[in-house]
Amino acid sequence: MNILPFLHFFAFLVYCCLIVFILWKDPKSWLNRSCAAFFACLALWSFTYIFVQNLNSSEDTAILFDNIGSIGWVSFASFFLWFSLVFTEKKKILKAKIIYPLIFILPLLFIYKQWTGFFSSDYIKRPWGWEAIGASSMWWYYYLYYLSFIIISLYLILNFRRKTKEPIKKKQVGIIFVATLIPLILATITDAILPELNIVMIPTMGNIITLIWAFGIVYAIVKYKLMVVTPAAAAENIISTMADSLILSDRQGNITSVNKAALDLSGYRKDELTGKSIEIFFREKDFKSTLLGKAIRGEIIRNYEFSFKTKTGNNIPVIFSSSTIMDEAGSIAGIVCIVKDITERKLAEDELQQSYQKTKRAMDATIETMSKMVEVKDPYTAGHQQRVSQLAIAIAKELNLSQDKVEGIRRASLIHDIGKIGLPSELLSKPTKLNDIEFSLIKSHSQIGYDILKTIDFSYPVAEIVLQHQERINGSGYPQGLKGGKILLGARIIGVADVVEAMASHRPYRPALGIDAALEEISKNKGILYDSEIVDACLKLFKEKGFKFE
């Protein structure tokens, strides 16, 4: 009894089922489409050989179905190469228009040769069915094409396995490679080598042997989700390849799973961590007070900075986030922890801080030099800018300004009279009252100071504050006659501090008037010349908090 037709029919059914299954999973995927086209070639080959290797078929029937089957047994190598290009993600090659003619023109030529009788010179009836007697030269050309395309495909697959970092794809590639190599060897023996050696007792069984190929791909689909993108498979891929460390623990904080990044960061092997307390990575107080405590309460931890302890005892700065996994009853089933190594960021921050401190010291030294230059020019008001700075800083802090603003006001107040460098010394130290012309010259110091400072980058509007520190709320100040909110806050603060210090201190043209007179001046003109909120803060400093000039 000849069972070959039954085997071919069985193979045909298997290939058809696989085609339906693959396209049902995702008909839009090019990977699925190329694989279905490959199986369609094998299905057509198997179907036609039901009649070719059938003792009841006539020679004409065998020739007809062998010609039809040639569409499958000639072109399957080309479709497998296409599948391999898609699977190995050769997107640039697939986008090239020339690739498809290169893949499919050659099999079309061989199919044409088969249909026109150049491939097979005759058909002989064997004990197991009809066998084509091939024209030797054409068959060797076909085998060269078939082997070269399959070998190229295997090379692409093997090279992809070497380069990919995804564990699942590595396993998929391994299965496909083995499932391709075995039938390649066996089919070459049965369909090429044995006929050349005139060993005719064993029939050509290439399409049946390639079932190994099909079952290999089926196994890759079922076991490792080839061509099936499920949430679980996607999650496993993401977790295994993510750069951040992922640690899963049970509700007691015992480690159940970690990804490769966590192993690389900690220096432990996976078997050394499974079942151990997650406390192995953290200081006890951090672990108990932060992680377990918040987890039990169902709280989410986001971007908490920890020291992560490695196997060698090193402490690595990390950002830690975690959330709880709840079971169906609403109880805590486990904890998901994400750990991000921030060593490089910390080093960069330290370098930036050092650079900032160095720049700040250089800037402070420059400002100190400028301040002393004014004192040299006007020795009778020595220390004025330093004392104004003390009060201005205190007012800024009382107003709860940010540290950056306080620092900017400090710098501006230390050099707010820098413009006096451009005035005659005898004018600055004149012991009598200034006339109108002399006073107009004195008023120019704000503009001179601005012109000196305007090209310097203080990271704060220091030059503008120096320009405006003699402006007044009602517009009676100088040099621009600005009113209210148009005057910078820093200038309004320094304006008040400047008046208080000047009245409380000795001047060439008068003795010190004292703090009480200075406070009375700003109180009387609150909301007229001086900002009300700033005056209130200044009065509070002196009357309630005991502020004194040093």
C-alpha positions as CSV (number, residue, x, y, z in Angstrom):
1,M,0.0,0.0,0.0
2,N,1.4,3.4,-1.0
3,I,1.0,5.8,2.0
4,L,2.8,8.7,0.3
5,P,-0.4,10.4,-1.0
6,F,-1.8,10.3,2.6
7,L,1.4,11.8,3.9
8,H,1.3,14.5,1.3
9,F,-2.4,15.2,2.2
10,F,-1.6,15.3,5.9
11,A,1.3,17.8,5.2
12,F,-1.1,19.9,3.0
13,L,-3.6,20.1,5.9
14,V,-0.9,21.0,8.4
15,Y,0.4,23.8,6.2
16,C,-3.1,25.1,5.6
17,C,-3.9,25.2,9.3
18,L,-0.7,27.0,10.0
19,I,-1.6,29.6,7.3
20,V,-5.0,30.2,8.9
21,F,-3.6,30.3,12.4
22,I,-0.8,32.8,11.6
23,L,-3.0,35.2,9.6
24,W,-5.7,35.0,12.3
25,K,-3.2,36.1,14.9
26,D,-2.2,39.3,13.0
27,P,-3.1,39.6,9.3
28,K,-1.5,43.0,9.0
29,S,2.0,41.9,10.2
30,W,4.5,41.6,7.4
31,L,6.3,38.9,9.4
32,N,3.0,36.9,9.5
33,R,2.3,37.5,5.9
34,S,5.8,36.4,4.7
35,C,5.6,33.3,6.9
36,A,2.1,32.5,5.5
37,A,3.4,32.9,1.9
38,F,6.3,30.5,2.7
39,F,3.8,27.9,4.1
40,A,1.6,28.4,1.1
41,C,4.5,27.3,-1.2
42,L,4.9,24.1,0.9
43,A,1.1,23.5,1.0
44,L,0.9,23.8,-2.8
45,W,3.9,21.5,-3.2
46,S,2.3,18.9,-0.8
47,F,-1.1,19.1,-2.5
48,T,0.2,18.5,-6.0
49,Y,2.4,15.5,-4.9
50,I,-0.8,13.7,-3.7
51,F,-1.2,13.1,-7.5
52,V,2.4,13.0,-8.6
53,Q,3.3,10.2,-6.1
54,N,0.1,8.3,-6.7
55,L,0.3,4.9,-8.5
56,N,-3.2,5.5,-9.9
57,S,-2.3,8.7,-11.7
58,S,-1.5,8.8,-15.4
59,E,1.7,10.3,-16.7
60,D,-0.1,13.3,-18.1
61,T,-1.7,13.9,-14.7
62,A,1.6,13.6,-12.9
63,I,3.3,16.0,-15.3
64,L,0.4,18.6,-14.9
65,F,0.5,18.5,-11.1
66,D,4.3,18.5,-11.0
67,N,4.2,21.7,-13.1
68,I,1.6,23.3,-10.8
69,G,3.6,22.1,-7.8
70,S,6.8,23.7,-9.2
71,I,5.3,27.1,-8.1
72,G,5.7,25.8,-4.6
73,W,8.9,23.7,-4.6
74,V,10.8,26.2,-6.7
75,S,9.8,29.4,-5.0
76,F,9.7,28.4,-1.3
77,A,13.4,29.3,-0.9
78,S,12.7,32.8,-2.1
79,F,9.8,33.2,0.3
80,F,11.9,31.9,3.2
81,L,14.6,34.5,2.4
82,W,11.8,37.2,2.4
83,F,10.6,35.9,5.8
84,S,14.2,36.0,7.1
85,L,14.7,39.6,6.0
86,V,11.5,40.6,7.8
87,F,12.2,38.6,10.9
88,T,15.8,40.0,11.3
89,E,14.4,43.5,10.8
90,K,16.4,44.4,7.7
91,K,14.2,47.4,7.1
92,K,16.6,49.3,4.8
93,I,17.0,46.3,2.5
94,L,13.3,45.6,2.4
95,K,12.6,49.3,1.5
96,A,15.0,49.0,-1.5
97,K,12.8,48.4,-4.6
98,I,15.4,46.2,-6.3
99,I,15.3,43.5,-3.5
100,Y,12.0,41.9,-4.6
101,P,13.1,41.4,-8.3
102,L,16.4,39.9,-7.0
103,I,14.5,37.5,-4.8
104,F,11.6,36.5,-7.1
105,I,12.8,36.7,-10.7
106,L,15.1,33.7,-10.5
107,P,12.3,31.3,-9.3
108,L,10.0,32.6,-11.9
109,L,12.6,31.6,-14.6
110,F,12.9,28.1,-13.1
111,I,9.1,27.7,-13.0
112,Y,8.9,28.8,-16.7
113,K,11.6,26.2,-17.5
114,Q,9.6,23.5,-15.7
115,W,6.4,24.3,-17.6
116,T,8.2,24.3,-20.9
117,G,9.9,20.9,-20.3
118,F,13.5,22.0,-19.9
119,F,13.6,20.9,-16.3
120,S,12.4,17.3,-16.7
121,S,13.4,15.2,-19.7
122,D,11.1,12.3,-18.8
123,Y,8.8,10.8,-16.1
124,I,9.3,7.2,-14.8
125,K,6.9,5.3,-12.7
126,R,8.5,4.0,-9.5
127,P,7.0,1.6,-6.9
128,W,5.9,4.7,-4.9
129,G,4.7,6.9,-7.8
130,W,5.9,9.1,-10.7
131,E,9.4,10.5,-10.6
132,A,10.8,13.2,-12.9
133,I,14.1,12.6,-14.7
134,G,15.7,15.9,-14.7
135,A,17.9,17.6,-17.3
136,S,21.2,17.5,-15.3
137,S,22.4,21.1,-15.9
138,M,19.1,22.7,-15.0
139,W,18.7,20.8,-11.8
140,W,22.2,21.8,-10.6
141,Y,21.4,25.4,-11.3
142,Y,18.2,25.0,-9.3
143,Y,20.0,23.4,-6.4
144,L,22.6,26.2,-6.5
145,Y,19.8,28.8,-6.2
146,Y,17.9,26.8,-3.6
147,L,21.0,26.2,-1.3
148,S,22.4,29.8,-1.7
149,F,19.0,31.4,-0.7
150,I,18.6,29.1,2.3
151,I,22.2,29.6,3.4
152,I,21.8,33.4,3.1
153,S,18.7,33.1,5.2
154,L,20.4,31.0,7.9
155,Y,23.3,33.5,8.0
156,L,20.9,36.4,8.5
157,I,19.1,34.5,11.3
158,L,22.3,33.5,13.0
159,N,23.8,37.0,12.8
160,F,20.6,38.4,14.2
161,R,20.8,36.1,17.2
162,R,24.3,37.3,17.8
163,K,23.3,41.0,17.7
164,T,19.9,41.1,19.4
165,K,19.8,41.8,23.1
166,E,16.2,40.4,23.6
167,P,16.3,37.0,25.2
168,I,13.0,35.9,23.7
169,K,14.2,36.6,20.2
170,K,17.5,34.7,20.8
171,K,15.4,31.7,21.7
172,Q,13.1,32.1,18.7
173,V,16.2,32.4,16.4
174,G,17.7,29.3,17.9
175,I,14.6,27.2,17.2
176,I,14.1,28.5,13.6
177,F,17.8,27.9,12.8
178,V,17.7,24.3,14.0
179,A,14.3,23.7,12.4
180,T,15.7,25.0,9.1
181,L,19.0,23.2,9.2
182,I,17.7,19.7,9.8
183,P,15.2,19.5,6.9
184,L,17.7,21.3,4.7
185,I,20.2,18.4,5.2
186,L,17.6,15.6,5.0
187,A,15.7,17.0,1.9
188,T,19.0,17.6,0.1
189,I,19.9,13.9,0.7
190,T,16.4,12.5,-0.4
191,D,15.7,14.9,-3.3
192,A,19.2,15.6,-4.7
193,I,22.0,13.3,-3.6
194,L,20.1,9.9,-3.7
195,P,18.6,10.5,-7.2
196,E,22.1,11.4,-8.5
197,L,23.4,8.2,-7.0
198,N,20.6,6.3,-8.8
199,I,19.2,5.1,-5.4
200,V,15.5,5.1,-6.3
201,M,14.0,3.0,-3.5
202,I,13.6,6.1,-1.3
203,P,11.1,8.6,-2.8
204,T,11.6,12.4,-2.9
205,M,10.1,13.6,0.4
206,G,11.2,17.2,0.6
207,N,7.7,18.6,1.3
208,I,7.1,16.1,4.1
209,I,10.5,16.6,5.7
210,T,9.9,20.3,5.8
211,L,7.2,19.6,8.3
212,I,10.1,19.7,10.8
213,W,10.5,23.3,9.6
214,A,6.9,24.0,10.2
215,F,6.7,22.4,13.6
216,G,9.8,24.3,14.6
217,I,8.1,27.6,13.8
218,V,4.9,26.4,15.5
219,Y,7.0,25.6,18.6
220,A,8.5,29.1,18.5
221,I,5.0,30.5,18.2
222,V,3.5,28.5,21.1
223,K,6.6,28.6,23.4
224,Y,8.1,32.0,22.7
225,K,5.2,33.9,21.2
226,L,6.8,34.2,17.7
227,M,4.5,36.4,15.5
228,V,2.2,36.8,18.5
229,V,2.6,40.1,20.5
230,T,0.9,39.5,23.8
231,P,1.0,41.8,26.8
232,A,3.0,39.2,28.7
233,A,5.5,38.8,26.0
234,A,5.9,42.5,25.5
235,A,6.2,43.0,29.2
236,E,8.9,40.3,29.4
237,N,10.8,41.9,26.6
238,I,10.6,45.4,28.2
239,I,11.6,44.1,31.6
240,S,14.5,42.1,30.4
241,T,16.0,44.9,28.2
242,M,15.1,48.0,30.3
243,A,18.1,50.0,31.5
244,D,16.7,50.6,35.0
245,S,16.8,47.8,37.6
246,L,13.5,46.1,38.4
247,I,13.0,44.1,41.6
248,L,9.8,42.2,42.4
249,S,9.1,41.2,46.0
250,D,6.3,39.5,47.9
251,R,4.3,41.3,50.6
252,Q,7.0,40.5,53.2
253,G,9.7,42.2,51.1
254,N,11.3,38.9,49.9
255,I,12.7,39.1,46.4
256,T,10.8,37.0,43.9
257,S,12.4,38.2,40.6
258,V,14.9,40.7,39.3
259,N,15.9,41.8,35.8
260,K,19.4,41.7,34.2
261,A,20.0,45.4,35.0
262,A,19.4,44.7,38.7
263,L,21.9,41.9,38.6
264,D,24.5,44.1,36.9
265,L,24.0,46.9,39.4
266,S,24.1,44.7,42.5
267,G,26.8,42.2,41.4
268,Y,24.7,39.3,42.7
269,R,23.6,36.2,40.7
270,K,19.9,35.6,40.4
271,D,19.9,32.5,42.6
272,E,21.7,34.6,45.3
273,L,18.8,37.0,45.5
274,T,15.7,34.9,45.1
275,G,14.0,34.5,48.5
276,K,16.2,37.1,50.2
277,S,14.9,40.2,51.8
278,I,15.0,43.3,49.6
279,E,16.6,44.9,52.7
280,I,19.9,43.4,51.3
281,F,20.1,46.5,49.1
282,F,19.2,49.2,51.5
283,R,20.0,50.5,55.0
284,E,17.7,49.0,57.6
285,K,16.2,52.4,58.6
286,D,15.4,53.3,55.0
287,F,13.9,49.9,54.3
288,K,11.7,49.7,57.3
289,S,10.6,53.3,57.5
290,T,10.2,54.1,53.8
291,L,9.6,51.0,51.7
292,L,7.8,48.5,53.9
293,G,5.9,51.2,55.9
294,K,4.5,52.9,52.8
295,A,3.9,49.7,51.0
296,I,1.8,48.3,53.8
297,R,-0.2,51.5,53.7
298,G,-0.6,51.1,49.9
299,E,1.3,54.3,49.2
300,I,3.3,54.9,46.0
301,I,7.0,55.9,46.3
302,R,8.3,58.1,43.5
303,N,11.8,59.3,42.9
304,Y,13.1,58.7,46.4
305,E,16.9,59.0,46.7
306,F,18.5,56.0,48.4
307,S,21.9,54.6,48.7
308,F,21.9,51.2,47.0
309,K,24.2,48.6,48.6
310,T,26.0,46.2,46.2
311,K,27.4,42.7,46.9
312,T,30.9,44.2,47.4
313,G,29.6,46.7,50.0
314,N,29.7,49.8,47.8
315,N,26.9,52.3,48.1
316,I,25.5,53.6,44.8
317,P,23.3,56.7,44.7
318,V,19.9,55.7,43.1
319,I,16.4,57.1,42.6
320,F,13.9,54.6,43.9
321,S,10.2,54.2,43.0
322,S,7.8,51.5,44.0
323,S,4.2,50.5,44.0
324,T,2.1,47.7,45.4
325,I,0.5,44.8,43.5
326,M,-3.0,44.1,44.8
327,D,-4.7,40.7,44.6
328,E,-8.4,40.2,43.7
329,A,-9.4,40.5,47.4
330,G,-7.7,43.9,47.6
331,S,-4.8,42.7,49.7
332,I,-1.2,43.4,49.0
333,A,0.3,40.6,46.8
334,G,3.7,42.1,46.3
335,I,5.8,45.2,45.6
336,V,7.3,46.4,42.3
337,C,10.5,48.4,42.7
338,I,12.3,50.4,40.0
339,V,15.9,51.5,40.8
340,K,17.7,54.0,38.6
341,D,21.5,54.5,39.0
342,I,22.2,58.2,39.3
343,T,26.0,58.0,39.9
344,E,26.8,60.0,36.7
345,R,24.2,62.6,37.5
346,K,25.6,63.0,41.1
347,L,29.1,63.3,39.7
348,A,27.9,65.9,37.2
349,E,26.1,67.8,40.0
350,D,29.2,67.8,42.1
351,E,31.3,69.1,39.3
352,L,28.6,71.7,38.5
353,Q,28.5,72.8,42.2
354,Q,32.3,73.0,42.4
355,S,32.2,75.1,39.2
356,Y,29.4,77.3,40.6
357,Q,31.3,77.8,43.9
358,K,34.4,78.7,42.0
359,T,32.6,81.2,39.8
360,K,30.7,82.6,42.8
361,R,34.0,83.2,44.7
362,A,35.5,84.9,41.6
363,M,32.3,87.1,41.3
364,D,32.3,87.9,45.0
365,A,36.0,88.9,44.9
366,T,35.2,91.1,41.9
367,I,32.2,92.7,43.7
368,E,34.3,93.2,46.8
369,T,37.0,94.9,44.8
370,M,34.5,97.2,43.2
371,S,33.0,98.0,46.6
372,K,36.4,99.0,47.9
373,M,37.2,101.1,44.9
374,V,34.1,103.2,45.8
375,E,35.4,103.5,49.4
376,V,38.8,104.7,48.2
377,K,37.1,107.3,46.1
378,D,34.7,108.4,49.0
379,P,36.5,107.5,52.3
380,Y,33.9,109.4,54.3
381,T,31.2,106.8,53.5
382,A,33.5,103.8,54.0
383,G,31.4,100.7,54.9
384,H,28.2,102.3,53.6
385,Q,27.6,99.7,50.9
386,Q,28.4,96.7,53.2
387,R,25.8,98.1,55.8
388,V,23.2,98.7,53.1
389,S,23.8,95.1,52.0
390,Q,23.3,93.8,55.5
391,L,19.9,95.5,55.8
392,A,18.8,94.7,52.2
393,I,19.5,91.0,52.7
394,A,17.6,91.0,56.0
395,I,14.6,92.7,54.4
396,A,14.7,90.2,51.4
397,K,14.7,87.3,53.8
398,E,11.9,88.8,55.9
399,L,9.8,89.0,52.6
400,N,10.6,85.3,52.1
401,L,12.3,85.8,48.7
402,S,14.0,82.9,47.1
403,Q,17.7,82.3,47.8
404,D,18.6,83.3,44.2
405,K,16.8,86.7,44.6
406,V,18.5,87.2,48.0
407,E,21.9,86.6,46.4
408,G,21.1,88.9,43.5
409,I,20.1,91.7,45.9
410,R,23.2,91.1,48.0
411,R,25.4,91.6,45.0
412,A,23.6,94.7,43.8
413,S,23.6,96.3,47.2
414,L,27.3,95.8,47.6
415,I,28.0,97.9,44.5
416,H,24.9,100.1,44.3
417,D,27.1,103.3,44.5
418,I,29.8,102.0,42.0
419,G,28.9,105.0,39.8
420,K,30.5,107.4,42.3
421,I,33.8,106.3,40.8
422,G,33.0,108.7,37.9
423,L,32.4,111.7,40.2
424,P,35.0,114.2,41.5
425,S,36.4,113.3,45.0
426,E,36.0,116.9,46.2
427,L,32.3,116.7,45.4
428,L,31.8,113.5,47.3
429,S,33.6,114.9,50.4
430,K,32.2,118.4,50.3
431,P,31.4,119.5,53.9
432,T,28.6,121.9,53.0
433,K,25.3,121.5,51.3
434,L,25.5,120.8,47.5
435,N,24.1,123.4,45.1
436,D,21.7,122.4,42.2
437,I,24.5,121.8,39.7
438,E,26.5,119.7,42.1
439,F,23.5,117.7,43.1
440,S,22.6,117.0,39.4
441,L,26.2,115.6,39.1
442,I,25.7,113.4,42.1
443,K,22.4,112.0,40.6
444,S,24.4,110.8,37.6
445,H,26.1,108.1,39.7
446,S,23.1,105.7,39.1
447,Q,23.5,105.9,35.3
448,I,27.3,105.7,35.5
449,G,27.0,102.6,37.7
450,Y,24.6,101.0,35.2
451,D,27.0,101.8,32.3
452,I,29.9,100.1,34.1
453,L,27.9,97.0,35.0
454,K,25.5,96.4,32.1
455,T,27.8,94.1,30.1
456,I,28.5,91.8,33.1
457,D,26.4,88.7,33.4
458,F,25.4,88.5,37.0
459,S,22.5,86.0,36.4
460,Y,20.3,88.6,38.0
461,P,19.4,92.2,36.9
462,V,22.1,93.8,39.1
463,A,22.9,96.6,36.6
464,E,19.2,97.5,36.4
465,I,18.8,97.6,40.2
466,V,21.9,99.9,40.5
467,L,20.3,102.2,37.9
468,Q,16.9,102.2,39.8
469,H,17.9,102.3,43.4
470,Q,17.2,106.1,43.7
471,E,13.8,105.8,42.1
472,R,10.7,106.5,44.3
473,I,7.2,105.0,44.4
474,N,5.5,108.3,43.5
475,G,7.9,108.9,40.5
476,S,10.0,111.7,42.2
477,G,13.2,109.7,42.1
478,Y,15.9,109.5,39.5
479,P,17.2,109.0,36.8
480,Q,14.1,107.8,35.0
481,G,11.3,108.9,37.3
482,L,9.8,105.4,37.5
483,K,6.7,104.8,39.6
484,G,5.4,101.9,41.7
485,G,5.7,98.4,40.2
486,K,7.8,99.6,37.3
487,I,10.7,99.8,39.8
488,L,12.4,96.5,40.3
489,L,11.8,94.8,43.7
490,G,15.5,94.7,44.4
491,A,15.8,98.4,43.7
492,R,12.9,99.2,46.0
493,I,14.5,97.1,48.8
494,I,17.9,98.7,48.4
495,G,16.3,102.2,48.2
496,V,14.8,101.7,51.7
497,A,18.0,100.2,53.1
498,D,20.1,103.0,51.5
499,V,18.0,105.8,53.1
500,V,18.0,104.1,56.6
501,E,21.8,103.5,56.6
502,A,22.6,107.0,55.2
503,M,20.4,108.9,57.8
504,A,21.8,106.7,60.6
505,S,25.4,107.3,59.7
506,H,27.7,110.4,59.6
507,R,28.1,112.3,56.4
508,P,30.7,115.0,55.4
509,Y,28.0,117.7,55.5
510,R,26.1,116.6,58.7
511,P,26.4,114.4,61.8
512,A,24.5,111.1,62.0
513,L,20.7,111.6,62.5
514,G,20.3,108.2,64.2
515,I,18.1,105.1,63.6
516,D,15.0,106.6,65.1
517,A,15.0,109.5,62.6
518,A,15.7,107.1,59.7
519,L,12.8,104.8,60.7
520,E,10.5,107.9,61.1
521,E,11.4,109.0,57.6
522,I,10.5,105.7,56.0
523,S,7.3,105.4,58.1
524,K,6.2,108.9,57.2
525,N,6.7,108.3,53.5
526,K,5.5,104.7,53.4
527,G,3.4,104.2,50.2
528,I,4.6,107.7,48.9
529,L,8.3,107.4,48.4
530,Y,8.9,103.9,49.7
531,D,7.2,100.5,49.1
532,S,4.8,99.9,52.0
533,E,5.5,96.1,52.3
534,I,9.3,96.8,52.4
535,V,8.9,99.5,55.0
536,D,6.9,97.2,57.2
537,A,9.5,94.5,56.9
538,C,12.3,97.0,57.7
539,L,10.4,98.4,60.8
540,K,9.7,94.8,62.0
541,L,13.4,94.0,61.8
542,F,14.5,96.9,63.9
543,K,11.6,97.1,66.4
544,E,10.7,93.4,66.9
545,K,13.8,91.4,65.8
546,G,16.5,93.7,67.2
547,F,18.4,94.2,63.9
548,K,21.6,96.2,64.2
549,F,24.2,97.3,61.7
550,E,27.5,95.4,62.3
